[in-house]
Amino acid sequence: MRCLYFGKKNILHNACRCLRCLLREAEAISTFKLLTYCLTFLKSNERILLAT
């Protein structure tokens, strides 16, 4: 993971950048999980939704 590199002199800036990187990754993962859940839900209830 690129954002875990603390070799520069401004460690605080790098730590903040790393946190932003991790938050972005967590957001992407949770969005993907939500989409997967929604697609699974729609697929499992397809007949019910089409009948209405």
N, CA, C and O atoms as a Maestro MAE file, in Angstrom:
{
 s_m_m2io_version
 :::
 2.0.0
}

f_m_ct {
 s_m_title
 :::
 protein
 m_atom[208] {
  # First column is atom index #
  i_m_mmod_type
  r_m_x_coord
  r_m_y_coord
  r_m_z_coord
  i_m_residue_number
  s_m_chain_name
  s_m_pdb_residue_name
  s_m_pdb_atom_name
  i_m_atomic_number
  :::
  1 25 0.848 -1.183 0.000 1 A "MET " " N  " 7
  2 3 0.000 0.000 0.000 1 A "MET " " CA " 6
  3 2 0.893 1.246 0.000 1 A "MET " " C  " 6
  4 15 1.719 1.426 0.895 1 A "MET " " O  " 8
  5 25 0.722 2.079 -0.986 2 A "ARG " " N  " 7
  6 3 1.577 3.256 -1.145 2 A "ARG " " CA " 6
  7 2 1.442 4.250 -0.005 2 A "ARG " " C  " 6
  8 15 2.422 4.897 0.364 2 A "ARG " " O  " 8
  9 25 0.243 4.387 0.561 3 A "CYS " " N  " 7
  10 3 0.007 5.446 1.542 3 A "CYS " " CA " 6
  11 2 0.654 5.160 2.894 3 A "CYS " " C  " 6
  12 15 0.645 6.029 3.766 3 A "CYS " " O  " 8
  13 25 1.210 3.979 3.091 4 A "LEU " " N  " 7
  14 3 1.837 3.667 4.379 4 A "LEU " " CA " 6
  15 2 3.309 4.047 4.411 4 A "LEU " " C  " 6
  16 15 4.020 3.660 5.338 4 A "LEU " " O  " 8
  17 25 3.781 4.792 3.424 5 A "TYR " " N  " 7
  18 3 5.186 5.190 3.375 5 A "TYR " " CA " 6
  19 2 5.376 6.462 4.186 5 A "TYR " " C  " 6
  20 15 4.773 7.489 3.878 5 A "TYR " " O  " 8
  21 25 6.217 6.402 5.231 6 A "PHE " " N  " 7
  22 3 6.461 7.554 6.098 6 A "PHE " " CA " 6
  23 2 7.903 8.043 5.991 6 A "PHE " " C  " 6
  24 15 8.451 8.541 6.974 6 A "PHE " " O  " 8
  25 25 8.523 7.915 4.835 7 A "GLY " " N  " 7
  26 3 9.925 8.283 4.681 7 A "GLY " " CA " 6
  27 2 10.167 9.780 4.566 7 A "GLY " " C  " 6
  28 15 11.305 10.222 4.723 7 A "GLY " " O  " 8
  29 25 9.142 10.573 4.299 8 A "LYS " " N  " 7
  30 3 9.302 12.024 4.148 8 A "LYS " " CA " 6
  31 2 9.464 12.687 5.505 8 A "LYS " " C  " 6
  32 15 9.239 12.059 6.540 8 A "LYS " " O  " 8
  33 25 9.858 13.970 5.501 9 A "LYS " " N  " 7
  34 3 10.092 14.639 6.787 9 A "LYS " " CA " 6
  35 2 8.810 15.057 7.492 9 A "LYS " " C  " 6
  36 15 8.783 15.133 8.721 9 A "LYS " " O  " 8
  37 25 7.740 15.333 6.737 10 A "ASN " " N  " 7
  38 3 6.495 15.762 7.377 10 A "ASN " " CA " 6
  39 2 5.619 14.539 7.665 10 A "ASN " " C  " 6
  40 15 4.752 14.179 6.869 10 A "ASN " " O  " 8
  41 25 5.863 13.912 8.818 11 A "ILE " " N  " 7
  42 3 5.180 12.661 9.165 11 A "ILE " " CA " 6
  43 2 3.681 12.881 9.374 11 A "ILE " " C  " 6
  44 15 2.870 12.039 8.987 11 A "ILE " " O  " 8
  45 25 3.312 14.013 9.987 12 A "LEU " " N  " 7
  46 3 1.894 14.288 10.239 12 A "LEU " " CA " 6
  47 2 1.122 14.393 8.928 12 A "LEU " " C  " 6
  48 15 0.025 13.850 8.801 12 A "LEU " " O  " 8
  49 25 1.698 15.092 7.962 13 A "HIS " " N  " 7
  50 3 1.054 15.219 6.653 13 A "HIS " " CA " 6
  51 2 0.887 13.850 6.012 13 A "HIS " " C  " 6
  52 15 -0.165 13.542 5.453 13 A "HIS " " O  " 8
  53 25 1.929 13.028 6.094 14 A "ASN " " N  " 7
  54 3 1.848 11.687 5.518 14 A "ASN " " CA " 6
  55 2 0.801 10.838 6.229 14 A "ASN " " C  " 6
  56 15 0.091 10.063 5.588 14 A "ASN " " O  " 8
  57 25 0.701 10.980 7.558 15 A "ALA " " N  " 7
  58 3 -0.291 10.214 8.313 15 A "ALA " " CA " 6
  59 2 -1.701 10.623 7.904 15 A "ALA " " C  " 6
  60 15 -2.576 9.771 7.751 15 A "ALA " " O  " 8
  61 25 -1.925 11.921 7.727 16 A "CYS " " N  " 7
  62 3 -3.243 12.400 7.294 16 A "CYS " " CA " 6
  63 2 -3.565 11.890 5.896 16 A "CYS " " C  " 6
  64 15 -4.692 11.482 5.615 16 A "CYS " " O  " 8
  65 25 -2.556 11.917 5.021 17 A "ARG " " N  " 7
  66 3 -2.751 11.416 3.665 17 A "ARG " " CA " 6
  67 2 -3.074 9.927 3.696 17 A "ARG " " C  " 6
  68 15 -3.911 9.450 2.930 17 A "ARG " " O  " 8
  69 25 -2.404 9.194 4.587 18 A "CYS " " N  " 7
  70 3 -2.647 7.764 4.722 18 A "CYS " " CA " 6
  71 2 -4.068 7.502 5.202 18 A "CYS " " C  " 6
  72 15 -4.742 6.603 4.698 18 A "CYS " " O  " 8
  73 25 -4.528 8.291 6.185 19 A "LEU " " N  " 7
  74 3 -5.893 8.127 6.688 19 A "LEU " " CA " 6
  75 2 -6.915 8.392 5.591 19 A "LEU " " C  " 6
  76 15 -7.902 7.667 5.462 19 A "LEU " " O  " 8
  77 25 -6.670 9.444 4.795 20 A "ARG " " N  " 7
  78 3 -7.581 9.727 3.680 20 A "ARG " " CA " 6
  79 2 -7.602 8.565 2.697 20 A "ARG " " C  " 6
  80 15 -8.656 8.192 2.182 20 A "ARG " " O  " 8
  81 25 -6.418 7.996 2.442 21 A "CYS " " N  " 7
  82 3 -6.309 6.853 1.537 21 A "CYS " " CA " 6
  83 2 -7.106 5.669 2.078 21 A "CYS " " C  " 6
  84 15 -7.854 5.029 1.339 21 A "CYS " " O  " 8
  85 25 -6.945 5.383 3.359 22 A "LEU " " N  " 7
  86 3 -7.656 4.257 3.974 22 A "LEU " " CA " 6
  87 2 -9.162 4.496 3.984 22 A "LEU " " C  " 6
  88 15 -9.938 3.569 3.749 22 A "LEU " " O  " 8
  89 25 -9.584 5.738 4.257 23 A "LEU " " N  " 7
  90 3 -11.010 6.062 4.247 23 A "LEU " " CA " 6
  91 2 -11.599 5.889 2.853 23 A "LEU " " C  " 6
  92 15 -12.710 5.381 2.700 23 A "LEU " " O  " 8
  93 25 -10.850 6.314 1.840 24 A "ARG " " N  " 7
  94 3 -11.306 6.165 0.461 24 A "ARG " " CA " 6
  95 2 -11.468 4.688 0.115 24 A "ARG " " C  " 6
  96 15 -12.451 4.295 -0.513 24 A "ARG " " O  " 8
  97 25 -10.495 3.871 0.529 25 A "GLU " " N  " 7
  98 3 -10.580 2.434 0.265 25 A "GLU " " CA " 6
  99 2 -11.764 1.815 0.995 25 A "GLU " " C  " 6
  100 15 -12.481 0.992 0.424 25 A "GLU " " O  " 8
  101 25 -11.978 2.201 2.253 26 A "ALA " " N  " 7
  102 3 -13.101 1.665 3.030 26 A "ALA " " CA " 6
  103 2 -14.427 2.071 2.399 26 A "ALA " " C  " 6
  104 15 -15.369 1.280 2.355 26 A "ALA " " O  " 8
  105 25 -14.496 3.312 1.908 27 A "GLU " " N  " 7
  106 3 -15.707 3.798 1.261 27 A "GLU " " CA " 6
  107 2 -15.991 3.006 -0.007 27 A "GLU " " C  " 6
  108 15 -17.137 2.643 -0.274 27 A "GLU " " O  " 8
  109 25 -14.949 2.739 -0.786 28 A "ALA " " N  " 7
  110 3 -15.114 1.970 -2.018 28 A "ALA " " CA " 6
  111 2 -15.575 0.544 -1.715 28 A "ALA " " C  " 6
  112 15 -16.437 0.001 -2.406 28 A "ALA " " O  " 8
  113 25 -14.991 -0.053 -0.676 29 A "ILE " " N  " 7
  114 3 -15.369 -1.421 -0.312 29 A "ILE " " CA " 6
  115 2 -16.815 -1.466 0.170 29 A "ILE " " C  " 6
  116 15 -17.567 -2.362 -0.215 29 A "ILE " " O  " 8
  117 25 -17.217 -0.497 1.017 30 A "SER " " N  " 7
  118 3 -18.587 -0.503 1.533 30 A "SER " " CA " 6
  119 2 -19.588 -0.223 0.418 30 A "SER " " C  " 6
  120 15 -20.681 -0.790 0.422 30 A "SER " " O  " 8
  121 25 -19.238 0.642 -0.542 31 A "THR " " N  " 7
  122 3 -20.114 0.900 -1.685 31 A "THR " " CA " 6
  123 2 -20.286 -0.363 -2.509 31 A "THR " " C  " 6
  124 15 -21.395 -0.689 -2.932 31 A "THR " " O  " 8
  125 25 -19.178 -1.080 -2.739 32 A "PHE " " N  " 7
  126 3 -19.234 -2.327 -3.496 32 A "PHE " " CA " 6
  127 2 -20.103 -3.356 -2.778 32 A "PHE " " C  " 6
  128 15 -20.900 -4.048 -3.410 32 A "PHE " " O  " 8
  129 25 -19.948 -3.456 -1.446 33 A "LYS " " N  " 7
  130 3 -20.750 -4.406 -0.673 33 A "LYS " " CA " 6
  131 2 -22.228 -4.044 -0.742 33 A "LYS " " C  " 6
  132 15 -23.082 -4.921 -0.865 33 A "LYS " " O  " 8
  133 25 -22.530 -2.740 -0.663 34 A "LEU " " N  " 7
  134 3 -23.917 -2.294 -0.731 34 A "LEU " " CA " 6
  135 2 -24.528 -2.627 -2.089 34 A "LEU " " C  " 6
  136 15 -25.657 -3.112 -2.158 34 A "LEU " " O  " 8
  137 25 -23.789 -2.370 -3.168 35 A "LEU " " N  " 7
  138 3 -24.282 -2.696 -4.502 35 A "LEU " " CA " 6
  139 2 -24.493 -4.194 -4.662 35 A "LEU " " C  " 6
  140 15 -25.492 -4.628 -5.234 35 A "LEU " " O  " 8
  141 25 -23.552 -4.982 -4.155 36 A "THR " " N  " 7
  142 3 -23.678 -6.439 -4.231 36 A "THR " " CA " 6
  143 2 -24.908 -6.909 -3.466 36 A "THR " " C  " 6
  144 15 -25.641 -7.780 -3.935 36 A "THR " " O  " 8
  145 25 -25.134 -6.332 -2.284 37 A "TYR " " N  " 7
  146 3 -26.306 -6.690 -1.482 37 A "TYR " " CA " 6
  147 2 -27.594 -6.329 -2.218 37 A "TYR " " C  " 6
  148 15 -28.538 -7.118 -2.258 37 A "TYR " " O  " 8
  149 25 -27.623 -5.123 -2.804 38 A "CYS " " N  " 7
  150 3 -28.825 -4.687 -3.526 38 A "CYS " " CA " 6
  151 2 -29.113 -5.598 -4.710 38 A "CYS " " C  " 6
  152 15 -30.262 -5.979 -4.938 38 A "CYS " " O  " 8
  153 25 -28.070 -5.950 -5.469 39 A "LEU " " N  " 7
  154 3 -28.262 -6.835 -6.617 39 A "LEU " " CA " 6
  155 2 -28.738 -8.213 -6.173 39 A "LEU " " C  " 6
  156 15 -29.604 -8.805 -6.816 39 A "LEU " " O  " 8
  157 25 -28.184 -8.724 -5.089 40 A "THR " " N  " 7
  158 3 -28.611 -10.025 -4.563 40 A "THR " " CA " 6
  159 2 -30.063 -9.966 -4.111 40 A "THR " " C  " 6
  160 15 -30.841 -10.885 -4.369 40 A "THR " " O  " 8
  161 25 -30.422 -8.877 -3.435 41 A "PHE " " N  " 7
  162 3 -31.796 -8.706 -2.965 41 A "PHE " " CA " 6
  163 2 -32.767 -8.639 -4.140 41 A "PHE " " C  " 6
  164 15 -33.808 -9.295 -4.126 41 A "PHE " " O  " 8
  165 25 -32.426 -7.847 -5.156 42 A "LEU " " N  " 7
  166 3 -33.301 -7.721 -6.320 42 A "LEU " " CA " 6
  167 2 -33.437 -9.047 -7.051 42 A "LEU " " C  " 6
  168 15 -34.529 -9.412 -7.487 42 A "LEU " " O  " 8
  169 25 -32.336 -9.762 -7.184 43 A "LYS " " N  " 7
  170 3 -32.373 -11.043 -7.885 43 A "LYS " " CA " 6
  171 2 -33.221 -12.060 -7.125 43 A "LYS " " C  " 6
  172 15 -33.969 -12.824 -7.737 43 A "LYS " " O  " 8
  173 25 -33.108 -12.075 -5.794 44 A "SER " " N  " 7
  174 3 -33.877 -13.043 -5.008 44 A "SER " " CA " 6
  175 2 -35.362 -12.681 -4.954 44 A "SER " " C  " 6
  176 15 -36.200 -13.558 -4.745 44 A "SER " " O  " 8
  177 25 -35.697 -11.408 -5.139 45 A "ASN " " N  " 7
  178 3 -37.099 -10.974 -5.102 45 A "ASN " " CA " 6
  179 2 -37.613 -10.584 -6.480 45 A "ASN " " C  " 6
  180 15 -38.582 -9.833 -6.598 45 A "ASN " " O  " 8
  181 25 -36.973 -11.087 -7.507 46 A "GLU " " N  " 7
  182 3 -37.319 -10.700 -8.877 46 A "GLU " " CA " 6
  183 2 -38.768 -11.044 -9.214 46 A "GLU " " C  " 6
  184 15 -39.486 -10.222 -9.783 46 A "GLU " " O  " 8
  185 25 -39.194 -12.245 -8.867 47 A "ARG " " N  " 7
  186 3 -40.557 -12.673 -9.194 47 A "ARG " " CA " 6
  187 2 -41.591 -11.823 -8.466 47 A "ARG " " C  " 6
  188 15 -42.623 -11.471 -9.037 47 A "ARG " " O  " 8
  189 25 -41.317 -11.494 -7.212 48 A "ILE " " N  " 7
  190 3 -42.250 -10.680 -6.421 48 A "ILE " " CA " 6
  191 2 -42.356 -9.278 -7.021 48 A "ILE " " C  " 6
  192 15 -43.451 -8.727 -7.138 48 A "ILE " " O  " 8
  193 25 -41.204 -8.703 -7.400 49 A "LEU " " N  " 7
  194 3 -41.200 -7.346 -7.954 49 A "LEU " " CA " 6
  195 2 -41.878 -7.297 -9.317 49 A "LEU " " C  " 6
  196 15 -42.568 -6.326 -9.629 49 A "LEU " " O  " 8
  197 25 -41.691 -8.336 -10.134 50 A "LEU " " N  " 7
  198 3 -42.306 -8.354 -11.460 50 A "LEU " " CA " 6
  199 2 -43.809 -8.593 -11.383 50 A "LEU " " C  " 6
  200 15 -44.547 -8.166 -12.271 50 A "LEU " " O  " 8
  201 25 -44.268 -9.261 -10.348 51 A "ALA " " N  " 7
  202 3 -45.695 -9.564 -10.198 51 A "ALA " " CA " 6
  203 2 -46.498 -8.333 -9.806 51 A "ALA " " C  " 6
  204 15 -47.703 -8.285 -10.052 51 A "ALA " " O  " 8
  205 25 -45.864 -7.348 -9.206 52 A "THR " " N  " 7
  206 3 -46.610 -6.167 -8.740 52 A "THR " " CA " 6
  207 2 -46.776 -5.143 -9.823 52 A "THR " " C  " 6
  208 15 -47.379 -4.094 -9.594 52 A "THR " " O  " 8
  :::
 }
 m_bond[207] {
  # First column is bond index #
  i_m_from
  i_m_to
  i_m_order
  :::
  1 1 2 1
  2 2 3 1
  3 3 4 2
  4 3 5 1
  5 5 6 1
  6 6 7 1
  7 7 8 2
  8 7 9 1
  9 9 10 1
  10 10 11 1
  11 11 12 2
  12 11 13 1
  13 13 14 1
  14 14 15 1
  15 15 16 2
  16 15 17 1
  17 17 18 1
  18 18 19 1
  19 19 20 2
  20 19 21 1
  21 21 22 1
  22 22 23 1
  23 23 24 2
  24 23 25 1
  25 25 26 1
  26 26 27 1
  27 27 28 2
  28 27 29 1
  29 29 30 1
  30 30 31 1
  31 31 32 2
  32 31 33 1
  33 33 34 1
  34 34 35 1
  35 35 36 2
  36 35 37 1
  37 37 38 1
  38 38 39 1
  39 39 40 2
  40 39 41 1
  41 41 42 1
  42 42 43 1
  43 43 44 2
  44 43 45 1
  45 45 46 1
  46 46 47 1
  47 47 48 2
  48 47 49 1
  49 49 50 1
  50 50 51 1
  51 51 52 2
  52 51 53 1
  53 53 54 1
  54 54 55 1
  55 55 56 2
  56 55 57 1
  57 57 58 1
  58 58 59 1
  59 59 60 2
  60 59 61 1
  61 61 62 1
  62 62 63 1
  63 63 64 2
  64 63 65 1
  65 65 66 1
  66 66 67 1
  67 67 68 2
  68 67 69 1
  69 69 70 1
  70 70 71 1
  71 71 72 2
  72 71 73 1
  73 73 74 1
  74 74 75 1
  75 75 76 2
  76 75 77 1
  77 77 78 1
  78 78 79 1
  79 79 80 2
  80 79 81 1
  81 81 82 1
  82 82 83 1
  83 83 84 2
  84 83 85 1
  85 85 86 1
  86 86 87 1
  87 87 88 2
  88 87 89 1
  89 89 90 1
  90 90 91 1
  91 91 92 2
  92 91 93 1
  93 93 94 1
  94 94 95 1
  95 95 96 2
  96 95 97 1
  97 97 98 1
  98 98 99 1
  99 99 100 2
  100 99 101 1
  101 101 102 1
  102 102 103 1
  103 103 104 2
  104 103 105 1
  105 105 106 1
  106 106 107 1
  107 107 108 2
  108 107 109 1
  109 109 110 1
  110 110 111 1
  111 111 112 2
  112 111 113 1
  113 113 114 1
  114 114 115 1
  115 115 116 2
  116 115 117 1
  117 117 118 1
  118 118 119 1
  119 119 120 2
  120 119 121 1
  121 121 122 1
  122 122 123 1
  123 123 124 2
  124 123 125 1
  125 125 126 1
  126 126 127 1
  127 127 128 2
  128 127 129 1
  129 129 130 1
  130 130 131 1
  131 131 132 2
  132 131 133 1
  133 133 134 1
  134 134 135 1
  135 135 136 2
  136 135 137 1
  137 137 138 1
  138 138 139 1
  139 139 140 2
  140 139 141 1
  141 141 142 1
  142 142 143 1
  143 143 144 2
  144 143 145 1
  145 145 146 1
  146 146 147 1
  147 147 148 2
  148 147 149 1
  149 149 150 1
  150 150 151 1
  151 151 152 2
  152 151 153 1
  153 153 154 1
  154 154 155 1
  155 155 156 2
  156 155 157 1
  157 157 158 1
  158 158 159 1
  159 159 160 2
  160 159 161 1
  161 161 162 1
  162 162 163 1
  163 163 164 2
  164 163 165 1
  165 165 166 1
  166 166 167 1
  167 167 168 2
  168 167 169 1
  169 169 170 1
  170 170 171 1
  171 171 172 2
  172 171 173 1
  173 173 174 1
  174 174 175 1
  175 175 176 2
  176 175 177 1
  177 177 178 1
  178 178 179 1
  179 179 180 2
  180 179 181 1
  181 181 182 1
  182 182 183 1
  183 183 184 2
  184 183 185 1
  185 185 186 1
  186 186 187 1
  187 187 188 2
  188 187 189 1
  189 189 190 1
  190 190 191 1
  191 191 192 2
  192 191 193 1
  193 193 194 1
  194 194 195 1
  195 195 196 2
  196 195 197 1
  197 197 198 1
  198 198 199 1
  199 199 200 2
  200 199 201 1
  201 201 202 1
  202 202 203 1
  203 203 204 2
  204 203 205 1
  205 205 206 1
  206 206 207 1
  207 207 208 2
  :::
 }
}
